[in-house]
Every structure is written in structure tokens, then in C-alpha cells.
Amino acid sequence: MQQVKTSTLMSWLFGQLKPYRSKVAIAIIALIIAAACWLLLGQGVKAVVDDGFIANSADNITRYMLMVLGIALIGSVAAYFRFYWMIWLGERVSADIRQQVYSHLLTLAPDFFATTRTGEVISRFTADTTLLQSVVGMGLSMGLRSAITFIGALSLMLFSSPMLTLYVLLAVPLVLLPIRVLGAKVRLYSKTSQDRVADVGAYVDETLHEIHTVQAYSHEMIDTELFQNRIESVMQAAHFRIKYRALLVACIMAISVSAIVVVAWIGAQIVLSGDLTAGELTAFMFYAVMAGGAVATISEVIGEIQKAAGASERLMELLHTQTSIASPAQAVAISTKVRGDIKLNHVGFSYPQSAENLVLSDITLHIKPGERVALVGPSGAGKSTLFQLLLRFYDATYGGITIDGSDITALDVSSLRQQYALVPQESVIFASSVADNICYGRPNAPLSEIQSAAKAARAHNFIEALPNGYKTNLGERGVRLSGGQKQRIAIARAILADRPILLLDEATSSLDAANEQQVKLALDVLMENRTSIVIAHRLATVINSDRIIVMDKGIIVAIGTHEDLMERNELYREFAQLQLMN
């Protein structure tokens, strides 16, 4: 992605505040009142010096001191409201951006996740959005307060002594120069640093996800060393970011303090000549220090904004990533009752990351409504890829697929996928309750129907034996369940979903003989009056199929019943003897 201008990124970021205009208004009003109070303190100091100390009046000193105290208290109350609403806005914007990014990610096709590491995406959710929260909540507040303070202080400086103010303004171009030069460096290295942090997150996610393999192969020391290398890469990138940011702050402070000292010396000469009172010089220097402090704060905020620009750019990359699979502008309405008539017309397919390698080649197949079809063949034959095309996780490279006569690319994607109940070979279990896992396809299903689906999948008995029954949390990726139990939960999910087309990727592969027979009976009931496509590796799931499709190297090599294929197809016969009958 081409680098976006900082102004564009900040416009996008602060545009997130539009829905909260009233809160922003309260915060800004409070900010203005607080800044005005601190500016008025300078006039109070002037009055104390000229009308109190110089005039030798104890009453005036008391009166003006009380006035200063009252101004400070009002400013403190205003600061409370400014601080509260700015922090709230930072939290709210961060939450909204996370929601936007997450919602968008769920629309992206699998090819995006095939090339992007999960840990990197998670880093953008956490580290990047937290940084934006800080910029909106604190950086914006400090920046606005400092800008108002600078403008107010400059105005009061002009009122006190236009000549001294002119000397101060001569330093402004010198302050802007390092902001311009060093600020760009800060942004560049901020983005690099955040990319390195994302790489660390991706590596942690990968190794912890596969912790059993890591430990089984005694790979801990190697992974620790590789992780250390990534940490050092983060530190190297951070070194340059910190260096340029520190240099930016140091340059601005040096220029500001030098300007104030020079102006103070000139002002002292004017006081000695009698053209300026001591109180006026004190007030002027008070405002000059405030203006210098405001400039220093603004420089720090600019550093934070440059850092936030890197985070915003990474988040915008995600938000602007276009899905390769989208519903057409004028999606064809899908029938309320799909019959499940599926046709593949000369379908060919290759994955985007290896476009030159065809995974499927010239597949032509007609699956009739209610028909049970088994797909068999060696690994890499294209069976699972066929499922992904039917679900439209990918589009065919050439050829077309229709359901009930409608081209699936003309249908609404969500509506299309709602016609399928999928049971993958590796059962997917979410870190939630048993009931939530089973009703994943029908979130509002009553408990009685959830239990009926579990009974049909022969899962009810082991679920009841769990500590909290159907309310038991299954842990990350179903860590508390055996492979067979996970598979029965997945089958119960498909049963409850009650959809017209079933896609079963060896749905009994993790079951023992007794449970396999029970689940097979449940699947037989489930498949009645539904179009069913089964990827099969075992004989029990093949012999009752209406047709068996034999695939090899991305093409269909034979179609028939089990008996027919045993007689006339050598590949199927060898496959049956070596695998199906084991």
C-alpha cells in the first residue's frame, strides 16, 4: 500500500469522533475554560507584583492571591471534565475502530488469511488500537490545550510588549524546522517498529497454538532463540524511533529555552530603562514560559501523532483490503426452499498464491436433489477444494457452478452459504459452552432442540457427564474433548442447522467402531431428503451412497456404485483394499 499522507490518516482517525460531537463539544469547552484560567493567572501574578509588592500593600496581596486561588480552582474543575471526556472519547474511538476492523475481517475471503498471519492481525487489534486510544484520549487533549495556551499566551504577550513578542516569534521558524524534518523520521520508524511487534505476536500465536508439537520435538530452545531474534528486531526498530523522537523534543526545548533566556535579558534591559514595569516583565515571561511549554508539548504530541499515523496506516490497510469473494450488486434472490440440484460445468481451479498449478481440471458433474454422493481419491485429488468452491470460499478459475439452476456467483454469498451444513474433517470447537457450539448455525434454537440434535449425534450422554452439562465451557479449540467427542458436537451442529445440502468431510473418522455405527445411523436419518456430498476414506460411508465419484490429480476418473467401481476401476479397487477396508 502506498504511504498515505499524515493529514489523510489523521482526518480518518478524528473522523471517528463525528458520532460523539456533543461529548467533543463538552471536552473542548472545558479545555478552553481551563486554558483561559491558566492564562489569567499571569494577570494575577502581574497584579500581585505591581499592585502588591511594588505598592507595598498587604490588602492588595491578599485580594489578588485569593483571586489567583479562585481562578486555579475553576481551572481544576474544568480540567476534570476535559480529562474525563477526552479519555472516554479515546476509549470509544478505539472500541469503534476495533469493531469496524473485526467486522470487515469477517467478510474477507480465505485467500487473505492464507497469506496473512493471524498474530499480525491480532497485533493490529491490540497494540495499534491502544496507541490510537492514547492519541485521541491524551494526545488530542494535550495538543488542543497547548494550541489554545500558545495562542492565548502570544496574544497576552503582544498586549504586554509587542517588541519582546516580535523577538520570540523569530524563534518560531527554528522550532518548525525539526518538527518537519524529524517528524517524518519518527513516523517511518514507528510503522517499522509496529510491524516488528506484529511479527512477534504472530510467532507467539503460532508456537502456542502448536505447543504439543513444539514440546514433542523438544523445540523449546530453538523457538526461544528465534523469538529472541524477533525481540531484538523490535528493539532495533524502536532504537531509531526513540532516537529521532528524543532528538525532536531536545531540539525544540533547546530552541525554546534559548529564545526565552534571550528575550528575558532584553526585557530586563527595558525594565532598567523604565519603559516596562517589573510586573509587566514578570507577566510577559510567565506567558513566554507558557508558550514555550505549549510548543514543547505540541512537539511531543506531533511525535505521538506521527507514531499514531503508522498505526492508522496499518489499520486502514486492513479496512481497505477488498474481499475477493463478494455478493454482486444485484444479487439474485435464492429460493426459500432449495432443492439441492447442483451442477458443475467444466470447472477448473487454482489457488491464487499458485495460479500456475491447477488443483481441479475440467470437472463436470450433476448432483440431483436428495442424492447421496461420495467423493473418494488419494490426498491432493481436489476433494476438499471442491467443497470450498461449492461454499464459494473461492471462485472457479474457469467454468461455473449452479444450484437449482442459479449461478452461485450471482447469489448473495451469505444466503448461499446458509444452504449448507458443513462437518469438516478437523472438527471446529469454539471456546464457549456446549450449547453455544451446537446452536452455532441456529443461535436462537431452544435447549430442547439442541438436546435432540445432540441425542441424534450420540453426544447427549457424554455432554450430560460434563461438570455443567450443556453449559460447560469447552475451552480453546475444545481442549477438554476427545477427537470423537468434538466430531459428534460438530455433527450435532449440522443436524440442528437443518439445511438442504450437507457437506461431510469424513464425519466419522475420529469415532470408535461402536460410536461410528451409532453416528452413521444418525447421519442416515439426517441425509434423508437432502442433497449430501461426503468426502470418504472409510468403507462404511461409501457403500450406501447413490454414486461414488473417484477423483485423482484434480480430475474425475470414474463414477458409479461401490460394486460397479470394484469391478471396473483399478484405482478405486486399490483404494478400497488399502484404505477403506482397514
C-alpha positions as CSV (number, residue, x, y, z in Angstrom):
1,M,0.0,0.0,0.0
2,Q,1.4,3.4,-1.0
3,Q,2.2,5.6,2.0
4,V,-0.8,7.8,2.9
5,K,-0.3,11.4,4.0
6,T,-0.4,12.0,7.7
7,S,-3.1,14.6,7.2
8,T,-5.3,12.0,5.5
9,L,-4.7,9.4,8.2
10,M,-5.5,12.0,11.0
11,S,-8.6,13.1,9.1
12,W,-9.7,9.4,9.1
13,L,-8.8,9.0,12.8
14,F,-10.5,12.1,14.1
15,G,-13.4,11.5,11.7
16,Q,-14.3,8.7,14.1
17,L,-15.3,11.4,16.6
18,K,-18.2,12.6,14.5
19,P,-20.9,10.4,16.2
20,Y,-19.8,11.9,19.5
21,R,-20.0,15.6,18.7
22,S,-21.7,16.6,21.9
23,K,-19.1,14.9,24.1
24,V,-16.3,16.5,22.0
25,A,-18.0,19.9,22.5
26,I,-18.1,19.5,26.3
27,A,-14.5,18.5,26.3
28,I,-13.4,21.4,24.2
29,I,-15.5,23.9,26.2
30,A,-13.9,22.6,29.4
31,L,-10.5,22.7,27.8
32,I,-10.9,26.3,26.7
33,I,-12.1,27.3,30.3
34,A,-9.1,25.5,31.8
35,A,-6.7,27.1,29.4
36,A,-8.2,30.5,30.0
37,C,-7.9,30.1,33.7
38,W,-4.2,29.3,33.5
39,L,-3.7,32.3,31.2
40,L,-5.5,34.6,33.6
41,L,-3.0,33.5,36.3
42,G,-0.4,35.7,34.5
43,Q,-2.5,38.8,35.1
44,G,-2.9,37.8,38.7
45,V,0.9,37.5,39.0
46,K,1.3,40.9,37.4
47,A,-1.2,42.4,39.8
48,V,0.5,40.8,42.9
49,V,3.9,42.2,41.8
50,D,2.9,45.7,40.7
51,D,-0.1,46.4,43.0
52,G,1.0,44.3,45.9
53,F,4.8,44.1,46.3
54,I,5.8,47.3,44.5
55,A,2.9,49.3,46.0
56,N,3.7,47.6,49.4
57,S,0.0,46.8,50.0
58,A,-0.8,43.8,52.2
59,D,-4.5,44.1,51.4
60,N,-3.9,44.0,47.6
61,I,-1.6,41.0,48.0
62,T,-4.3,39.1,49.9
63,R,-7.1,40.2,47.5
64,Y,-5.1,39.2,44.4
65,M,-3.9,35.9,46.0
66,L,-7.5,35.0,46.7
67,M,-8.3,35.9,43.1
68,V,-5.5,33.6,41.8
69,L,-6.7,30.8,44.1
70,G,-10.3,31.1,42.7
71,I,-9.0,31.1,39.1
72,A,-7.0,28.0,39.9
73,L,-10.0,26.2,41.4
74,I,-12.2,26.9,38.4
75,G,-9.4,25.7,36.1
76,S,-9.1,22.5,38.1
77,V,-12.9,21.7,37.8
78,A,-12.7,22.4,34.1
79,A,-9.6,20.1,33.8
80,Y,-11.7,17.3,35.4
81,F,-14.3,17.5,32.7
82,R,-11.7,17.9,30.0
83,F,-9.7,14.9,31.2
84,Y,-12.8,12.7,31.7
85,W,-14.4,13.2,28.3
86,M,-11.2,13.1,26.4
87,I,-10.2,9.8,27.9
88,W,-13.7,8.5,27.3
89,L,-13.5,9.5,23.7
90,G,-10.2,7.8,23.3
91,E,-11.6,4.5,24.6
92,R,-14.8,4.9,22.5
93,V,-12.9,5.6,19.2
94,S,-10.6,2.6,19.9
95,A,-13.5,0.3,20.5
96,D,-15.3,1.6,17.4
97,I,-12.2,1.0,15.2
98,R,-11.8,-2.5,16.6
99,Q,-15.4,-3.2,15.8
100,Q,-15.0,-1.9,12.2
101,V,-11.8,-3.8,11.6
102,Y,-13.2,-7.1,13.0
103,S,-16.5,-6.8,11.1
104,H,-14.5,-6.2,7.9
105,L,-12.2,-9.1,8.5
106,L,-15.1,-11.5,8.7
107,T,-16.1,-10.5,5.2
108,L,-12.7,-11.3,3.7
109,A,-12.2,-14.5,1.7
110,P,-9.9,-17.3,2.9
111,D,-7.2,-16.3,0.4
112,F,-6.5,-13.2,2.6
113,F,-5.9,-15.4,5.7
114,A,-3.8,-17.8,3.7
115,T,-1.2,-15.1,3.2
116,T,-1.6,-13.0,6.4
117,R,-0.6,-14.4,9.8
118,T,-3.2,-14.4,12.5
119,G,-0.8,-13.0,15.1
120,E,-0.1,-10.0,12.9
121,V,-3.8,-9.2,12.6
122,I,-4.2,-9.6,16.4
123,S,-1.4,-7.1,16.9
124,R,-3.2,-4.5,14.9
125,F,-6.3,-5.1,17.1
126,T,-4.4,-4.6,20.3
127,A,-1.2,-2.6,20.0
128,D,-2.3,-0.3,17.2
129,T,-5.8,0.5,18.5
130,T,-4.3,1.1,22.0
131,L,-1.9,3.6,20.6
132,L,-4.8,5.4,18.8
133,Q,-6.7,5.4,22.1
134,S,-3.8,7.2,23.7
135,V,-3.5,9.7,20.9
136,V,-7.3,10.6,20.9
137,G,-7.6,10.4,24.7
138,M,-4.5,12.2,25.7
139,G,-2.6,13.5,22.7
140,L,-5.6,15.3,21.2
141,S,-6.4,16.9,24.6
142,M,-2.8,18.0,25.2
143,G,-2.5,19.2,21.7
144,L,-5.6,21.4,21.8
145,R,-4.8,22.7,25.2
146,S,-1.3,23.6,24.2
147,A,-2.5,25.2,21.0
148,I,-5.1,27.4,22.8
149,T,-2.5,28.2,25.5
150,F,0.0,29.2,22.9
151,I,-2.4,31.4,21.0
152,G,-3.7,33.0,24.3
153,A,-0.2,33.5,25.7
154,L,1.0,35.0,22.4
155,S,-1.9,37.4,22.5
156,L,-1.2,38.5,26.0
157,M,2.5,38.8,25.3
158,L,1.6,41.2,22.4
159,F,-0.6,43.1,24.9
160,S,2.3,43.3,27.4
161,S,5.2,44.1,25.0
162,P,4.9,43.9,21.2
163,M,8.6,44.4,20.8
164,L,9.5,41.4,23.0
165,T,6.9,39.3,21.3
166,L,8.5,40.0,17.9
167,Y,11.8,38.6,19.3
168,V,10.0,35.5,20.5
169,L,8.3,35.0,17.1
170,L,11.7,35.0,15.4
171,A,12.3,31.6,17.0
172,V,9.1,30.0,15.6
173,P,10.6,29.0,12.2
174,L,13.5,27.5,14.0
175,V,11.1,25.3,16.0
176,L,9.1,24.2,12.9
177,L,12.2,23.0,11.1
178,P,13.0,20.0,13.4
179,I,9.2,19.2,13.5
180,R,9.2,19.0,9.7
181,V,12.4,17.0,9.3
182,L,12.5,14.7,12.3
183,G,8.7,14.2,12.5
184,A,8.8,12.2,9.2
185,K,11.5,10.0,10.6
186,V,9.5,9.3,13.7
187,R,6.5,8.2,11.6
188,L,8.6,5.9,9.4
189,Y,10.3,4.1,12.2
190,S,7.1,4.0,14.2
191,K,5.5,1.9,11.5
192,T,8.5,-0.3,11.2
193,S,8.6,-0.8,14.9
194,Q,4.9,-1.8,15.0
195,D,5.4,-4.2,12.1
196,R,8.1,-5.9,14.1
197,V,5.8,-6.1,17.1
198,A,3.2,-7.7,14.9
199,D,5.8,-10.3,13.8
200,V,6.4,-11.2,17.4
201,G,2.7,-11.6,18.0
202,A,2.4,-13.8,15.0
203,Y,5.2,-16.0,16.2
204,V,3.8,-16.3,19.7
205,D,0.4,-17.2,18.3
206,E,1.9,-19.9,16.1
207,T,4.1,-21.6,18.7
208,L,1.5,-21.6,21.5
209,H,-1.2,-22.9,19.1
210,E,1.1,-25.8,18.2
211,I,2.5,-26.2,21.7
212,H,2.1,-30.0,21.7
213,T,4.3,-30.3,18.5
214,V,6.8,-27.8,20.0
215,Q,7.3,-29.8,23.1
216,A,7.0,-33.2,21.5
217,Y,10.0,-32.4,19.3
218,S,11.9,-30.6,22.1
219,H,11.9,-27.5,20.1
220,E,11.7,-25.1,23.1
221,M,15.3,-23.9,23.0
222,I,15.3,-23.2,19.2
223,D,11.9,-21.4,19.4
224,T,13.3,-19.3,22.4
225,E,16.3,-18.3,20.3
226,L,14.1,-17.5,17.3
227,F,11.8,-15.4,19.5
228,Q,14.8,-13.6,20.9
229,N,15.9,-12.7,17.4
230,R,12.5,-11.2,16.8
231,I,12.5,-9.3,20.1
232,E,15.9,-7.8,19.1
233,S,14.5,-6.8,15.8
234,V,11.7,-4.9,17.6
235,M,14.4,-3.2,19.8
236,Q,16.4,-2.2,16.8
237,A,13.4,-0.6,15.1
238,A,12.5,1.0,18.4
239,H,16.0,2.4,18.8
240,F,15.7,4.6,15.7
241,R,12.2,5.7,16.6
242,I,13.2,6.7,20.1
243,K,16.4,8.3,18.9
244,Y,14.6,10.7,16.4
245,R,11.7,11.4,18.8
246,A,14.2,12.3,21.6
247,L,16.1,14.4,19.2
248,L,12.9,16.2,18.1
249,V,12.0,17.0,21.7
250,A,15.5,18.1,22.6
251,C,15.8,20.4,19.6
252,I,12.5,22.1,20.3
253,M,13.3,22.5,24.0
254,A,16.8,23.9,23.3
255,I,15.4,26.4,20.8
256,S,12.5,27.4,23.1
257,V,14.6,27.9,26.2
258,S,17.3,29.8,24.4
259,A,14.7,32.1,22.9
260,I,13.2,32.7,26.4
261,V,16.5,33.4,28.0
262,V,17.5,35.9,25.3
263,V,14.1,37.6,25.5
264,A,14.3,37.8,29.3
265,W,17.7,39.5,29.0
266,I,16.4,42.0,26.5
267,G,13.3,42.6,28.7
268,A,15.5,43.2,31.8
269,Q,17.3,46.0,29.9
270,I,13.9,47.6,29.0
271,V,12.8,47.4,32.7
272,L,16.0,49.1,33.7
273,S,15.4,51.8,31.2
274,G,11.9,52.4,32.7
275,D,9.9,51.6,29.6
276,L,8.4,48.4,31.2
277,T,7.4,47.6,34.8
278,A,8.7,44.6,36.7
279,G,5.2,43.2,36.9
280,E,4.7,43.5,33.1
281,L,8.0,41.8,32.5
282,T,7.1,39.1,35.0
283,A,3.7,38.5,33.3
284,F,5.4,38.5,29.9
285,M,7.9,35.9,31.0
286,F,5.1,33.9,32.6
287,Y,3.3,33.8,29.2
288,A,6.5,33.2,27.3
289,V,7.3,30.2,29.5
290,M,3.7,29.0,29.0
291,A,4.0,29.5,25.2
292,G,7.4,27.7,25.2
293,G,5.9,24.8,27.3
294,A,3.0,24.7,24.9
295,V,5.3,24.4,21.9
296,A,7.3,21.6,23.7
297,T,4.1,19.8,24.4
298,I,2.9,20.2,20.8
299,S,6.2,18.8,19.6
300,E,5.6,15.7,21.8
301,V,2.1,15.4,20.5
302,I,3.3,15.6,17.0
303,G,5.7,12.8,17.8
304,E,2.7,10.8,19.1
305,I,0.7,11.7,16.0
306,Q,3.5,10.5,13.8
307,K,3.5,7.3,15.7
308,A,-0.3,7.0,15.5
309,A,0.0,7.7,11.8
310,G,1.9,4.4,11.4
311,A,-0.8,2.6,13.4
312,S,-3.6,4.2,11.5
313,E,-2.0,3.3,8.2
314,R,-1.8,-0.4,9.3
315,L,-5.4,-0.4,10.3
316,M,-6.5,1.4,7.1
317,E,-4.7,-1.3,5.2
318,L,-7.0,-3.9,6.8
319,L,-10.1,-1.8,6.3
320,H,-9.3,-1.1,2.6
321,T,-8.5,-4.7,1.8
322,Q,-11.1,-5.8,-0.7
323,T,-12.5,-9.3,-0.4
324,S,-12.0,-11.5,-3.5
325,I,-15.4,-13.0,-2.9
326,A,-18.3,-10.6,-2.7
327,S,-22.1,-10.6,-3.4
328,P,-23.0,-8.9,-6.7
329,A,-24.6,-5.5,-6.6
330,Q,-27.9,-7.1,-7.9
331,A,-27.8,-10.4,-6.1
332,V,-30.4,-13.0,-7.3
333,A,-32.8,-13.9,-4.6
334,I,-32.3,-17.5,-3.5
335,S,-35.4,-19.8,-3.3
336,T,-36.9,-20.1,0.1
337,K,-36.7,-23.9,-0.3
338,V,-33.6,-25.0,-2.1
339,R,-33.9,-28.5,-3.7
340,G,-30.2,-29.0,-3.9
341,D,-29.7,-29.6,-7.6
342,I,-26.0,-28.9,-8.1
343,K,-24.2,-28.7,-11.4
344,L,-20.5,-28.2,-12.1
345,N,-19.8,-27.2,-15.7
346,H,-16.2,-27.7,-16.9
347,V,-14.9,-26.3,-13.6
348,G,-11.2,-25.6,-13.3
349,F,-9.4,-24.1,-10.3
350,S,-6.0,-23.0,-9.0
351,Y,-5.3,-21.2,-5.7
352,P,-4.4,-17.5,-6.1
353,Q,-1.0,-18.0,-4.5
354,S,0.0,-20.7,-7.0
355,A,-2.1,-19.8,-10.1
356,E,0.0,-21.9,-12.4
357,N,-0.9,-25.2,-10.6
358,L,-4.4,-26.4,-11.4
359,V,-6.0,-28.2,-8.4
360,L,-9.2,-29.1,-10.4
361,S,-9.4,-29.5,-14.1
362,D,-12.5,-29.7,-16.3
363,I,-14.8,-31.0,-13.6
364,T,-18.3,-31.7,-15.0
365,L,-20.8,-33.2,-12.5
366,H,-24.6,-33.2,-11.9
367,I,-25.7,-34.0,-8.4
368,K,-29.5,-34.4,-8.2
369,P,-31.8,-33.2,-5.4
370,G,-31.7,-35.6,-2.5
371,E,-28.9,-37.6,-3.9
372,R,-26.1,-39.0,-1.8
373,V,-22.7,-38.7,-3.4
374,A,-19.3,-39.8,-2.1
375,L,-16.0,-38.3,-3.2
376,V,-13.0,-40.7,-2.9
377,G,-9.5,-40.5,-4.0
378,P,-5.9,-40.0,-2.7
379,S,-4.8,-36.9,-0.8
380,G,-4.4,-33.9,-3.2
381,A,-7.1,-35.2,-5.6
382,G,-9.1,-32.0,-5.0
383,K,-12.0,-33.3,-2.9
384,S,-11.8,-30.6,-0.1
385,T,-11.2,-27.9,-2.8
386,L,-14.5,-28.9,-4.4
387,F,-16.2,-28.2,-1.0
388,Q,-14.5,-24.7,-0.9
389,L,-15.8,-23.9,-4.4
390,L,-19.4,-25.0,-3.5
391,L,-19.3,-22.8,-0.4
392,R,-17.8,-20.1,-2.6
393,F,-14.7,-19.5,-0.4
394,Y,-13.0,-19.3,-3.7
395,D,-14.4,-18.8,-7.3
396,A,-13.6,-21.2,-10.0
397,T,-10.8,-20.2,-12.3
398,Y,-12.9,-21.2,-15.2
399,G,-16.3,-23.0,-15.7
400,G,-19.3,-22.4,-13.4
401,I,-21.4,-23.9,-10.6
402,T,-25.1,-23.7,-10.3
403,I,-27.6,-24.5,-7.6
404,D,-31.2,-25.1,-8.7
405,G,-30.2,-23.5,-12.0
406,S,-28.8,-20.3,-10.5
407,D,-25.1,-19.5,-10.9
408,I,-23.7,-19.2,-7.4
409,T,-21.6,-16.1,-8.3
410,A,-24.9,-14.3,-8.9
411,L,-26.3,-15.2,-5.5
412,D,-25.9,-13.4,-2.2
413,V,-22.9,-15.0,-0.5
414,S,-24.4,-15.3,2.9
415,S,-27.7,-16.6,1.6
416,L,-25.8,-19.2,-0.5
417,R,-23.8,-20.5,2.5
418,Q,-26.9,-20.7,4.6
419,Q,-28.0,-23.6,2.3
420,Y,-25.1,-25.8,3.5
421,A,-24.4,-27.7,6.7
422,L,-20.7,-28.4,6.9
423,V,-18.9,-31.1,9.0
424,P,-15.2,-30.7,8.4
425,Q,-12.6,-33.4,9.0
426,E,-11.0,-31.4,11.7
427,S,-13.9,-30.5,13.9
428,V,-14.1,-26.9,14.9
429,I,-15.0,-26.2,18.6
430,F,-15.2,-22.7,19.9
431,A,-14.2,-21.6,23.4
432,S,-17.8,-21.3,24.6
433,S,-20.5,-23.6,26.1
434,V,-21.6,-27.0,24.6
435,A,-25.0,-25.5,23.8
436,D,-23.4,-22.4,22.0
437,N,-21.3,-24.7,19.9
438,I,-24.2,-26.9,18.8
439,C,-26.5,-24.0,18.1
440,Y,-23.8,-22.1,16.1
441,G,-25.9,-22.4,12.9
442,R,-29.1,-21.5,14.7
443,P,-28.2,-19.2,17.6
444,N,-31.8,-18.9,18.9
445,A,-32.6,-22.6,18.9
446,P,-34.3,-23.7,22.2
447,L,-32.4,-26.1,24.5
448,S,-34.9,-28.9,23.8
449,E,-33.9,-28.9,20.1
450,I,-30.2,-28.6,21.0
451,Q,-30.6,-31.7,23.1
452,S,-32.5,-33.5,20.4
453,A,-29.6,-32.8,17.9
454,A,-27.1,-34.0,20.5
455,K,-29.0,-37.2,21.0
456,A,-29.2,-37.8,17.3
457,A,-25.4,-37.3,17.1
458,R,-25.0,-39.7,20.0
459,A,-23.4,-36.9,22.0
460,H,-26.0,-36.3,24.7
461,N,-24.7,-38.9,27.2
462,F,-21.1,-37.6,27.4
463,I,-22.4,-34.0,27.4
464,E,-24.6,-34.8,30.5
465,A,-21.5,-36.2,32.2
466,L,-19.6,-32.9,31.8
467,P,-19.4,-30.8,35.0
468,N,-22.1,-28.3,33.9
469,G,-23.8,-30.3,31.2
470,Y,-24.7,-28.2,28.2
471,K,-23.4,-25.1,30.0
472,T,-19.9,-26.5,30.2
473,N,-17.3,-24.2,28.6
474,L,-15.2,-26.4,26.3
475,G,-12.0,-24.3,26.4
476,E,-9.9,-23.0,23.5
477,R,-10.4,-25.3,20.4
478,G,-12.3,-27.8,22.5
479,V,-9.3,-28.8,24.6
480,R,-11.5,-30.6,27.1
481,L,-12.9,-33.0,24.5
482,S,-11.6,-36.1,22.7
483,G,-11.4,-36.2,18.9
484,G,-14.5,-38.3,18.7
485,Q,-16.4,-36.1,21.1
486,K,-15.5,-33.0,19.0
487,Q,-16.8,-34.7,15.9
488,R,-20.1,-35.6,17.5
489,I,-20.5,-31.9,18.6
490,A,-19.9,-30.9,15.0
491,I,-22.4,-33.4,13.7
492,A,-25.0,-32.2,16.2
493,R,-24.3,-28.7,14.9
494,A,-25.1,-29.8,11.4
495,I,-28.2,-31.7,12.5
496,L,-29.6,-28.7,14.3
497,A,-28.8,-26.3,11.4
498,D,-31.3,-28.3,9.3
499,R,-30.1,-27.2,5.9
500,P,-30.9,-28.7,2.5
501,I,-27.3,-29.5,1.4
502,L,-24.9,-31.5,3.6
503,L,-21.1,-31.4,3.1
504,L,-19.5,-34.1,5.2
505,D,-15.7,-34.3,5.2
506,E,-15.2,-37.8,6.7
507,A,-17.6,-37.1,9.5
508,T,-16.9,-40.4,11.4
509,S,-13.1,-40.5,11.1
510,S,-12.4,-40.0,14.8
511,L,-15.0,-42.4,16.1
512,D,-14.5,-45.8,17.5
513,A,-16.4,-48.7,16.0
514,A,-19.4,-48.6,18.4
515,N,-19.9,-44.8,18.1
516,E,-19.3,-44.9,14.4
517,Q,-22.2,-47.2,13.9
518,Q,-24.5,-45.0,16.0
519,V,-23.5,-41.8,14.3
520,K,-23.8,-43.4,10.9
521,L,-27.4,-44.2,11.7
522,A,-27.9,-40.6,12.8
523,L,-26.4,-39.4,9.5
524,D,-28.6,-41.7,7.5
525,V,-31.6,-40.0,9.1
526,L,-30.1,-36.6,8.6
527,M,-29.4,-37.2,4.9
528,E,-32.9,-38.2,4.1
529,N,-34.5,-35.8,1.5
530,R,-31.2,-33.8,1.4
531,T,-28.5,-33.5,-1.1
532,S,-25.4,-35.0,0.6
533,I,-21.8,-34.9,-0.6
534,V,-19.4,-36.9,1.5
535,I,-15.7,-37.0,1.4
536,A,-15.0,-40.6,2.3
537,H,-12.0,-42.5,3.5
538,R,-13.8,-45.5,5.0
539,L,-15.9,-48.1,3.5
540,A,-18.9,-47.5,5.8
541,T,-19.5,-44.1,4.4
542,V,-19.3,-45.2,0.8
543,I,-21.3,-48.3,0.3
544,N,-24.7,-46.7,0.9
545,S,-24.0,-43.8,-1.5
546,D,-26.2,-43.4,-4.6
547,R,-23.0,-42.6,-6.6
548,I,-19.3,-42.6,-5.9
549,I,-17.1,-40.1,-7.6
550,V,-13.5,-41.2,-7.9
551,M,-11.0,-38.3,-8.2
552,D,-7.3,-38.2,-8.9
553,K,-5.0,-35.3,-9.6
554,G,-7.9,-32.9,-9.9
555,I,-10.0,-34.8,-12.4
556,I,-12.9,-37.2,-12.2
557,V,-11.7,-40.6,-13.3
558,A,-14.8,-42.7,-12.6
559,I,-18.4,-42.5,-11.4
560,G,-20.5,-45.4,-10.2
561,T,-21.7,-47.5,-7.3
562,H,-19.4,-49.4,-5.0
563,E,-20.0,-52.7,-6.8
564,D,-19.5,-51.2,-10.2
565,L,-16.3,-49.5,-9.4
566,M,-14.8,-52.5,-7.6
567,E,-15.3,-54.4,-10.9
568,R,-14.2,-51.8,-13.5
569,N,-11.9,-49.2,-11.8
570,E,-8.5,-50.2,-10.7
571,L,-7.7,-47.0,-8.8
572,Y,-10.9,-47.4,-6.7
573,R,-10.3,-51.1,-6.1
574,E,-6.8,-50.4,-4.9
575,F,-8.0,-47.6,-2.8
576,A,-10.7,-49.8,-1.2
577,Q,-8.3,-52.6,-0.5
578,L,-5.6,-50.3,1.0
579,Q,-7.7,-47.8,2.9
580,L,-11.5,-48.4,3.0
581,M,-11.2,-51.8,4.5
582,N,-8.6,-51.0,7.1
